[in-house]
Amino acid sequence: MHGRADHILSLYKEYLDALAEFDRTGVLKIHGKVLYVRKYHENKDKYLEA
């Protein structure tokens, strides 16, 4: 079972890294292509919110 989990994680590592980058930057990019950009808006105090 442990070997199977390692195999799955190695296959999907690029996608997991892309999701981690999306959390940090708000840009989802896979295989060098931008798939989604999180839209931000300002609240009444001029702070950005997701």
N, C-alpha and C positions, 0 to 999 in steps of 0.2 A: 504494500500500500504506500509506503514511504517513497519508493522509487517512482511510482505512478504519479504521485503529487509533484515530485521534482520535475518529472517530464512535462507535466501540464504547465507548471510555472515557467519552465524554460521556453515552451512554445509561445506563451502569452506574455512574456516579459516586456516586449515592445509596447503592447497595449496597456499593461499595468503602468509602465513608465510614462506613457502618454497621459493616462488619467491623473497620475501624480503631478505632472507638469501642468495639466489643466487646473488642478486645485490651486497651484501656486500662481499661475499667470493669467488664467481665464481664457487660454487659447488651446483648443484641442487640435493637435496636429499628429497625423499618422502617415508614415511613409513620405514625409516631407510636404504633405498637402494639408492645408488648413481646412478642417471640417466644420469647426464651429468656433465662434468668438462670443464669449459671455458679454452681454450688454449691461452696462452700468448706468445708473442714473443718480442724480444728486438729490439728497434729501434737503429739508428746509435749512439745515445748518451748513450746506455746501460740502457735505461729506459724500463720498461715493459709496453706493450700496449695490449689491448684486440683485 
